[in-house]
């Protein structure tokens, strides 16, 4: 775990390029019920994960007395830009933004900076601007490592303790990546490929399609239907070659991949080992049914808690807690960040991780 960073050095870093005091000058101090108005921009309601994020952030801010302007942009960049502009002109004191495309907000965030409105990047790094103050996310490289590790475990290359079993393969796998306009997608990919590369080099793993580059594997906007179409095309290319595993970086893609595989002749009992991310209800049910093998659980309650804590600290004139001041360079600055941990979920541990923690009820998964 990264060493916790605190003190004047971090405060100085967080203010570099941000125009000085960014405690939230977009509206009169005390607007809202007690702490002011917070604009929350989320990318889409097409994923249950983002609905949960929005609800968690909103409810936690309201518990602290803030008024919340929560908006979803349905994965349309101009809509998100317009929503943020409206938040600014309506007097938001701070912004929490999960961007659709982290490179498209430079101009609107300059408007925020001109009014001393602090900006928290939520789970997706905002690139190409100095006007982002903090970033909260999960250790995204480690998420990729976990996805690849669960793939290797499911194939029997590694045991449950992460030790090599001596399985020689070759195991036929195909690789999927996230949206190329999402900064996190490259972290997931790099973590996964760094983990898989020794086994690709040794021949334990092979990629029948030959598509091993990020650009070939990337699925724009994380759309399940695009993943399904790509998987269908791969099945056509590889013919009768039997797949043993599929690296999928997101549950929505996994569902699309499974649909393509079952349409292509695979039965539920002989599906390849398929990974995922976000522990969405549909994929947990799929895991329970023995279809999808694993997912990565990222507790959005904790992510929301960290974003809310950052905003609350800024509004109180305090320094937000961070634990990484080196990793997330957005092209203009290294953004002070707080990274949370994630967990591999399989059929063997989903109850302990998801039900016992209260994230889901048994009824949710029934």
The 8 nearest C-alpha neighbors of each residue, nearest first, counted from 0:
[[1, 2, 340, 3, 322, 338, 339, 138],
 [0, 2, 322, 3, 323, 338, 4, 337],
 [1, 3, 322, 4, 0, 323, 321, 5],
 [4, 2, 322, 1, 5, 321, 323, 320],
 [5, 3, 322, 321, 2, 323, 6, 9],
 [6, 4, 9, 3, 320, 321, 7, 8],
 [5, 7, 8, 9, 10, 4, 318, 11],
 [6, 8, 10, 9, 11, 5, 12, 318],
 [9, 7, 11, 10, 6, 12, 5, 13],
 [10, 8, 12, 11, 7, 6, 13, 5],
 [11, 9, 7, 13, 12, 8, 14, 318],
 [10, 12, 8, 14, 9, 13, 7, 15],
 [13, 11, 9, 15, 10, 14, 8, 335],
 [12, 14, 10, 11, 15, 132, 9, 335],
 [15, 13, 17, 11, 12, 19, 16, 10],
 [16, 14, 12, 17, 13, 11, 18, 19],
 [15, 17, 129, 18, 14, 130, 19, 332],
 [18, 16, 14, 15, 130, 19, 129, 132],
 [17, 19, 16, 20, 14, 112, 21, 15],
 [18, 20, 17, 14, 21, 15, 16, 115],
 [21, 19, 22, 18, 115, 14, 17, 23],
 [22, 20, 115, 117, 23, 116, 19, 24],
 [23, 21, 314, 313, 20, 316, 117, 24],
 [22, 24, 92, 116, 21, 93, 25, 115],
 [25, 23, 115, 26, 116, 114, 92, 22],
 [24, 26, 92, 90, 114, 91, 116, 23],
 [27, 25, 90, 24, 92, 91, 28, 30],
 [26, 28, 30, 29, 24, 25, 35, 90],
 [29, 27, 30, 26, 35, 24, 34, 23],
 [28, 30, 35, 34, 33, 27, 31, 32],
 [31, 29, 35, 28, 27, 36, 32, 34],
 [32, 30, 35, 66, 36, 33, 65, 34],
 [31, 33, 64, 65, 66, 34, 30, 35],
 [32, 34, 64, 31, 29, 65, 35, 30],
 [35, 33, 65, 29, 64, 31, 32, 30],
 [36, 34, 30, 31, 29, 65, 33, 92],
 [35, 37, 66, 91, 92, 31, 67, 65],
 [38, 36, 67, 93, 91, 92, 94, 68],
 [37, 39, 94, 68, 86, 91, 67, 69],
 [40, 38, 69, 95, 94, 96, 68, 70],
 [41, 39, 96, 70, 97, 69, 71, 95],
 [40, 42, 71, 97, 43, 70, 96, 39],
 [43, 41, 72, 99, 74, 71, 98, 73],
 [44, 42, 73, 71, 74, 45, 72, 41],
 [43, 45, 46, 50, 73, 49, 71, 47],
 [44, 46, 43, 47, 73, 49, 50, 74],
 [47, 45, 48, 44, 49, 43, 50, 251],
 [48, 46, 50, 49, 51, 45, 44, 279],
 [47, 49, 51, 46, 50, 52, 279, 277],
 [50, 48, 52, 51, 47, 46, 53, 44],
 [49, 51, 47, 53, 52, 48, 44, 54],
 [50, 52, 54, 48, 49, 53, 55, 47],
 [53, 51, 49, 55, 50, 54, 299, 56],
 [54, 52, 50, 56, 51, 55, 57, 49],
 [53, 55, 57, 51, 52, 56, 58, 50],
 [54, 56, 52, 58, 53, 57, 303, 51],
 [57, 55, 303, 53, 59, 54, 58, 60],
 [58, 56, 54, 60, 55, 59, 53, 61],
 [57, 59, 61, 55, 60, 56, 54, 62],
 [58, 60, 62, 56, 61, 57, 55, 63],
 [61, 59, 57, 63, 62, 65, 58, 56],
 [60, 62, 65, 64, 58, 63, 59, 57],
 [61, 63, 59, 60, 64, 58, 65, 57],
 [64, 62, 61, 60, 65, 59, 34, 33],
 [65, 63, 61, 33, 32, 62, 34, 60],
 [66, 64, 61, 34, 35, 60, 32, 63],
 [65, 67, 36, 31, 35, 61, 32, 37],
 [68, 66, 37, 36, 69, 38, 57, 65],
 [67, 69, 38, 39, 37, 70, 66, 36],
 [70, 68, 39, 67, 40, 38, 53, 71],
 [69, 71, 40, 41, 39, 68, 72, 82],
 [72, 70, 41, 43, 42, 73, 40, 44],
 [71, 73, 79, 42, 74, 43, 78, 75],
 [74, 72, 43, 75, 71, 42, 44, 45],
 [73, 75, 43, 42, 72, 99, 76, 220],
 [76, 74, 78, 73, 72, 77, 79, 99],
 [75, 77, 79, 78, 80, 99, 74, 100],
 [78, 76, 80, 79, 75, 81, 72, 82],
 [79, 77, 81, 76, 75, 80, 72, 82],
 [78, 80, 72, 82, 76, 81, 77, 83],
 [81, 79, 77, 83, 82, 78, 84, 76],
 [82, 80, 84, 78, 79, 83, 77, 85],
 [81, 83, 79, 85, 84, 80, 78, 86],
 [84, 82, 86, 80, 85, 81, 79, 87],
 [83, 85, 81, 87, 86, 82, 80, 88],
 [86, 84, 82, 88, 83, 87, 89, 81],
 [87, 85, 83, 89, 84, 91, 88, 38],
 [88, 86, 84, 85, 91, 89, 90, 83],
 [87, 89, 85, 90, 86, 84, 91, 25],
 [90, 88, 86, 87, 85, 91, 26, 25],
 [91, 89, 26, 25, 88, 87, 92, 86],
 [90, 92, 36, 87, 37, 25, 86, 93],
 [91, 93, 23, 25, 36, 37, 26, 116],
 [94, 92, 37, 117, 116, 91, 23, 118],
 [93, 95, 38, 118, 37, 39, 119, 96],
 [96, 94, 119, 39, 118, 120, 38, 121],
 [97, 95, 40, 120, 121, 98, 39, 94],
 [98, 96, 121, 41, 123, 40, 42, 120],
 [97, 99, 100, 101, 96, 42, 123, 125],
 [98, 100, 42, 74, 76, 101, 97, 181],
 [101, 99, 180, 98, 102, 103, 181, 76],
 [100, 102, 125, 126, 98, 103, 124, 99],
 [103, 101, 126, 100, 104, 127, 125, 105],
 [104, 102, 101, 100, 105, 76, 106, 126],
 [103, 105, 107, 106, 108, 102, 101, 80],
 [106, 104, 108, 128, 107, 103, 109, 127],
 [107, 105, 109, 108, 104, 110, 103, 128],
 [106, 108, 110, 109, 104, 105, 84, 111],
 [107, 109, 111, 110, 105, 106, 104, 130],
 [110, 108, 112, 106, 111, 107, 113, 105],
 [109, 111, 107, 113, 108, 112, 114, 106],
 [112, 110, 108, 116, 109, 114, 113, 115],
 [111, 113, 115, 109, 114, 110, 116, 130],
 [114, 112, 110, 111, 115, 109, 116, 18],
 [113, 115, 112, 111, 25, 116, 24, 110],
 [116, 114, 112, 21, 24, 113, 23, 111],
 [115, 117, 23, 111, 93, 114, 25, 112],
 [118, 116, 93, 21, 23, 132, 115, 94],
 [117, 119, 94, 131, 132, 95, 93, 120],
 [118, 120, 95, 133, 134, 132, 121, 94],
 [121, 119, 134, 96, 124, 95, 97, 125],
 [120, 122, 97, 96, 135, 123, 134, 119],
 [121, 123, 136, 135, 97, 120, 124, 137],
 [124, 122, 121, 97, 98, 183, 120, 182],
 [123, 125, 120, 101, 182, 126, 122, 134],
 [124, 126, 101, 120, 102, 123, 329, 98],
 [127, 125, 329, 102, 101, 128, 124, 330],
 [126, 128, 330, 331, 329, 102, 105, 125],
 [129, 127, 130, 105, 331, 126, 131, 329],
 [128, 130, 16, 331, 131, 332, 17, 127],
 [131, 129, 128, 17, 108, 112, 132, 109],
 [130, 132, 118, 129, 133, 119, 120, 128],
 [131, 133, 118, 13, 119, 117, 130, 334],
 [134, 132, 119, 335, 336, 334, 131, 120],
 [135, 133, 336, 120, 119, 121, 335, 334],
 [134, 136, 337, 336, 121, 122, 338, 306],
 [137, 135, 122, 338, 339, 337, 121, 134],
 [136, 138, 339, 338, 139, 340, 341, 122],
 [139, 137, 338, 141, 140, 339, 340, 142],
 [138, 140, 142, 141, 137, 186, 187, 183],
 [139, 141, 190, 186, 143, 187, 142, 138],
 [142, 140, 144, 143, 139, 138, 145, 190],
 [143, 141, 139, 145, 140, 144, 187, 146],
 [144, 142, 187, 190, 191, 146, 140, 141],
 [143, 145, 190, 191, 141, 147, 142, 146],
 [146, 144, 148, 142, 143, 147, 149, 141],
 [147, 145, 143, 149, 148, 144, 274, 142],
 [148, 146, 191, 150, 144, 149, 145, 194],
 [147, 149, 145, 151, 150, 146, 144, 152],
 [148, 150, 152, 146, 151, 147, 153, 145],
 [151, 149, 147, 153, 148, 152, 154, 146],
 [152, 150, 154, 148, 156, 149, 153, 157],
 [153, 151, 157, 149, 155, 154, 150, 158],
 [152, 154, 150, 155, 151, 272, 149, 292],
 [155, 153, 151, 152, 156, 150, 272, 244],
 [156, 154, 152, 157, 153, 151, 158, 166],
 [157, 155, 151, 166, 164, 154, 152, 163],
 [158, 156, 163, 152, 162, 161, 155, 164],
 [157, 159, 161, 160, 162, 152, 164, 155],
 [160, 158, 161, 152, 157, 162, 149, 155],
 [161, 159, 158, 162, 157, 163, 152, 164],
 [162, 160, 157, 158, 159, 163, 152, 148],
 [163, 161, 157, 158, 160, 164, 159, 156],
 [162, 164, 157, 165, 156, 158, 161, 166],
 [163, 165, 157, 166, 156, 158, 162, 155],
 [164, 166, 163, 167, 156, 157, 155, 168],
 [167, 165, 156, 164, 168, 155, 163, 203],
 [168, 166, 203, 165, 169, 156, 202, 170],
 [169, 167, 203, 170, 166, 204, 202, 156],
 [168, 170, 203, 204, 167, 202, 205, 171],
 [169, 171, 168, 204, 243, 205, 203, 172],
 [170, 172, 205, 242, 243, 206, 204, 207],
 [173, 171, 244, 206, 245, 243, 242, 205],
 [172, 174, 245, 206, 246, 244, 175, 171],
 [173, 175, 246, 245, 216, 172, 247, 211],
 [176, 174, 216, 247, 246, 217, 248, 173],
 [177, 175, 217, 216, 248, 188, 218, 213],
 [178, 176, 184, 217, 218, 221, 248, 179],
 [177, 179, 219, 218, 220, 221, 181, 180],
 [180, 178, 181, 217, 219, 177, 184, 218],
 [179, 181, 100, 178, 182, 101, 219, 220],
 [182, 180, 183, 178, 179, 184, 100, 101],
 [181, 183, 184, 185, 124, 180, 123, 101],
 [184, 182, 186, 181, 185, 123, 187, 139],
 [185, 183, 177, 187, 186, 182, 181, 178],
 [184, 186, 188, 187, 183, 189, 182, 179],
 [185, 187, 140, 183, 189, 188, 184, 139],
 [188, 186, 143, 184, 140, 190, 185, 189],
 [189, 187, 185, 191, 186, 190, 192, 143],
 [190, 188, 186, 192, 191, 187, 193, 185],
 [191, 189, 143, 144, 140, 187, 193, 188],
 [190, 192, 143, 144, 147, 188, 194, 189],
 [191, 193, 195, 189, 194, 196, 190, 188],
 [192, 194, 190, 196, 191, 195, 189, 144],
 [195, 193, 191, 192, 196, 144, 147, 190],
 [196, 194, 192, 198, 193, 197, 191, 199],
 [195, 197, 199, 198, 193, 192, 194, 200],
 [198, 196, 200, 199, 195, 201, 194, 193],
 [199, 197, 201, 203, 200, 196, 204, 195],
 [198, 200, 204, 196, 202, 197, 201, 205],
 [199, 201, 197, 198, 202, 196, 203, 204],
 [202, 200, 198, 199, 203, 197, 204, 196],
 [203, 201, 204, 199, 200, 198, 205, 169],
 [202, 204, 169, 168, 198, 167, 201, 170],
 [205, 203, 199, 170, 202, 169, 198, 171],
 [204, 206, 171, 199, 170, 172, 202, 207],
 [207, 205, 172, 209, 173, 208, 171, 204],
 [208, 206, 209, 205, 237, 171, 172, 173],
 [209, 207, 210, 206, 237, 233, 236, 173],
 [208, 210, 206, 207, 211, 205, 173, 212],
 [211, 209, 208, 215, 212, 216, 206, 174],
 [210, 212, 209, 213, 174, 215, 216, 206],
 [213, 211, 215, 214, 210, 216, 217, 174],
 [212, 214, 216, 215, 217, 176, 211, 188],
 [215, 213, 217, 212, 216, 179, 176, 211],
 [214, 216, 212, 213, 217, 210, 211, 175],
 [215, 217, 175, 176, 213, 214, 174, 212],
 [218, 216, 176, 177, 214, 178, 213, 215],
 [219, 217, 178, 177, 221, 176, 226, 220],
 [218, 220, 178, 221, 179, 217, 222, 177],
 [221, 219, 178, 222, 218, 74, 177, 180],
 [222, 220, 218, 178, 219, 177, 223, 252],
 [221, 223, 225, 220, 224, 226, 219, 218],
 [224, 222, 252, 255, 226, 251, 225, 227],
 [223, 225, 227, 226, 222, 255, 228, 252],
 [224, 226, 228, 222, 227, 223, 229, 218],
 [227, 225, 223, 229, 224, 228, 252, 255],
 [226, 228, 255, 256, 224, 230, 259, 225],
 [227, 229, 231, 225, 226, 230, 224, 232],
 [228, 230, 232, 226, 231, 227, 233, 225],
 [231, 229, 233, 227, 232, 228, 256, 259],
 [232, 230, 228, 234, 229, 233, 259, 227],
 [231, 233, 229, 235, 230, 234, 228, 236],
 [234, 232, 236, 230, 235, 231, 237, 229],
 [235, 233, 231, 237, 232, 236, 238, 230],
 [234, 236, 232, 233, 238, 237, 231, 230],
 [235, 237, 233, 234, 238, 232, 208, 207],
 [238, 236, 234, 240, 235, 208, 233, 207],
 [237, 239, 235, 240, 236, 234, 233, 241],
 [238, 240, 241, 237, 234, 235, 236, 242],
 [241, 239, 238, 237, 242, 207, 171, 234],
 [240, 242, 239, 243, 171, 238, 237, 271],
 [243, 241, 171, 244, 172, 271, 240, 170],
 [244, 242, 271, 171, 170, 172, 272, 241],
 [243, 245, 272, 271, 172, 242, 273, 171],
 [246, 244, 173, 273, 172, 174, 247, 272],
 [247, 245, 174, 274, 175, 273, 173, 248],
 [246, 248, 274, 275, 175, 249, 253, 245],
 [249, 247, 275, 276, 176, 177, 246, 175],
 [250, 248, 276, 275, 252, 251, 247, 253],
 [251, 249, 275, 253, 276, 252, 282, 254],
 [252, 250, 223, 254, 253, 249, 255, 222],
 [251, 253, 223, 255, 250, 254, 249, 226],
 [252, 254, 250, 256, 251, 255, 247, 275],
 [253, 255, 257, 251, 252, 256, 258, 250],
 [256, 254, 227, 223, 258, 252, 253, 257],
 [255, 257, 227, 253, 259, 258, 254, 230],
 [258, 256, 260, 254, 259, 255, 253, 261],
 [257, 259, 255, 261, 256, 260, 262, 254],
 [260, 258, 262, 256, 227, 257, 231, 261],
 [259, 261, 263, 257, 262, 258, 265, 256],
 [260, 262, 265, 263, 258, 264, 259, 266],
 [263, 261, 259, 260, 264, 258, 265, 257],
 [264, 262, 260, 261, 259, 265, 234, 231],
 [263, 265, 261, 262, 260, 266, 259, 270],
 [266, 264, 261, 260, 270, 263, 269, 267],
 [265, 267, 268, 269, 261, 270, 264, 260],
 [268, 266, 270, 269, 290, 265, 289, 261],
 [269, 267, 266, 270, 290, 289, 265, 271],
 [268, 270, 266, 267, 265, 271, 290, 243],
 [271, 269, 267, 265, 268, 266, 290, 272],
 [270, 272, 243, 244, 242, 273, 269, 245],
 [271, 273, 244, 292, 153, 245, 243, 150],
 [274, 272, 245, 291, 292, 244, 271, 246],
 [273, 275, 293, 247, 294, 246, 292, 146],
 [276, 274, 294, 249, 250, 248, 247, 293],
 [275, 277, 249, 295, 294, 250, 248, 278],
 [276, 278, 296, 279, 295, 297, 250, 249],
 [279, 277, 296, 294, 276, 283, 295, 280],
 [280, 278, 282, 277, 281, 283, 250, 48],
 [279, 281, 283, 282, 284, 278, 364, 363],
 [282, 280, 284, 283, 279, 285, 254, 250],
 [281, 283, 285, 284, 279, 280, 250, 286],
 [284, 282, 286, 280, 285, 281, 278, 287],
 [283, 285, 287, 281, 282, 286, 364, 288],
 [286, 284, 282, 288, 290, 283, 291, 287],
 [287, 285, 291, 283, 289, 288, 284, 290],
 [286, 288, 284, 285, 289, 346, 283, 290],
 [289, 287, 285, 286, 290, 284, 291, 267],
 [288, 290, 286, 287, 291, 285, 292, 267],
 [289, 291, 285, 286, 288, 267, 292, 270],
 [292, 290, 286, 273, 285, 293, 289, 274],
 [291, 293, 273, 272, 286, 274, 290, 345],
 [294, 292, 345, 274, 344, 291, 275, 286],
 [293, 295, 275, 276, 344, 274, 278, 343],
 [296, 294, 276, 343, 342, 277, 344, 278],
 [297, 295, 342, 278, 277, 341, 298, 343],
 [298, 296, 341, 277, 299, 295, 342, 340],
 [297, 299, 300, 301, 296, 302, 341, 358],
 [298, 300, 302, 301, 52, 297, 303, 51],
 [301, 299, 303, 298, 302, 55, 304, 52],
 [300, 302, 304, 299, 303, 298, 305, 339],
 [303, 301, 299, 305, 304, 300, 306, 298],
 [302, 304, 56, 306, 300, 301, 305, 55],
 [303, 305, 301, 307, 302, 306, 308, 300],
 [304, 306, 308, 302, 303, 307, 309, 301],
 [307, 305, 309, 303, 308, 304, 135, 302],
 [306, 308, 304, 310, 309, 305, 311, 303],
 [307, 309, 305, 311, 306, 310, 304, 312],
 [310, 308, 319, 306, 312, 307, 311, 305],
 [311, 309, 313, 307, 312, 308, 314, 306],
 [310, 312, 308, 314, 313, 309, 307, 315],
 [311, 313, 317, 315, 309, 319, 310, 314],
 [314, 312, 316, 310, 22, 315, 317, 311],
 [313, 315, 311, 22, 312, 316, 310, 23],
 [316, 314, 312, 313, 317, 311, 22, 310],
 [315, 317, 313, 314, 312, 22, 318, 311],
 [318, 316, 312, 315, 313, 319, 314, 311],
 [317, 319, 312, 10, 313, 320, 316, 309],
 [320, 318, 309, 312, 317, 321, 313, 308],
 [319, 321, 318, 5, 322, 309, 337, 4],
 [322, 320, 337, 336, 4, 323, 335, 319],
 [321, 323, 3, 4, 337, 2, 1, 336],
 [324, 322, 336, 325, 321, 337, 335, 326],
 [323, 325, 335, 336, 326, 333, 334, 322],
 [326, 324, 323, 327, 333, 328, 335, 334],
 [327, 325, 328, 324, 323, 333, 334, 336],
 [328, 326, 333, 334, 329, 325, 336, 324],
 [327, 329, 333, 332, 330, 334, 326, 331],
 [330, 328, 126, 331, 127, 332, 327, 333],
 [329, 331, 127, 328, 332, 126, 128, 333],
 [332, 330, 329, 129, 127, 128, 328, 333],
 [333, 331, 328, 329, 334, 330, 129, 128],
 [332, 334, 328, 327, 329, 325, 335, 324],
 [333, 335, 327, 133, 332, 336, 328, 134],
 [336, 334, 324, 133, 13, 323, 134, 321],
 [337, 335, 134, 323, 321, 135, 133, 334],
 [336, 338, 321, 135, 322, 323, 136, 134],
 [339, 337, 137, 136, 138, 135, 336, 322],
 [340, 338, 137, 138, 136, 337, 341, 302],
 [339, 341, 137, 138, 338, 342, 297, 141],
 [340, 342, 297, 296, 295, 142, 339, 137],
 [341, 343, 296, 295, 344, 297, 340, 145],
 [342, 344, 295, 294, 296, 145, 345, 293],
 [345, 343, 294, 293, 349, 295, 348, 342],
 [346, 344, 293, 347, 348, 349, 292, 286],
 [345, 347, 287, 349, 348, 286, 344, 292],
 [348, 346, 345, 349, 344, 350, 351, 287],
 [347, 349, 351, 350, 345, 346, 344, 352],
 [350, 348, 352, 351, 353, 344, 346, 345],
 [351, 349, 354, 353, 348, 352, 355, 347],
 [350, 352, 355, 348, 349, 353, 354, 356],
 [353, 351, 349, 350, 356, 348, 354, 355],
 [352, 354, 358, 350, 356, 349, 359, 355],
 [355, 353, 350, 359, 357, 356, 360, 358],
 [354, 356, 351, 357, 353, 350, 352, 358],
 [357, 355, 354, 353, 358, 352, 351, 359],
 [358, 356, 354, 359, 355, 353, 360, 352],
 [357, 359, 353, 356, 354, 360, 355, 298],
 [360, 358, 354, 357, 353, 363, 361, 364],
 [361, 359, 363, 362, 354, 357, 364, 358],
 [360, 362, 364, 363, 365, 354, 359, 350],
 [361, 363, 365, 360, 364, 359, 354, 280],
 [364, 362, 360, 361, 365, 359, 280, 354],
 [365, 363, 361, 362, 284, 280, 360, 283],
 [364, 362, 363, 361, 284, 360, 287, 280]]
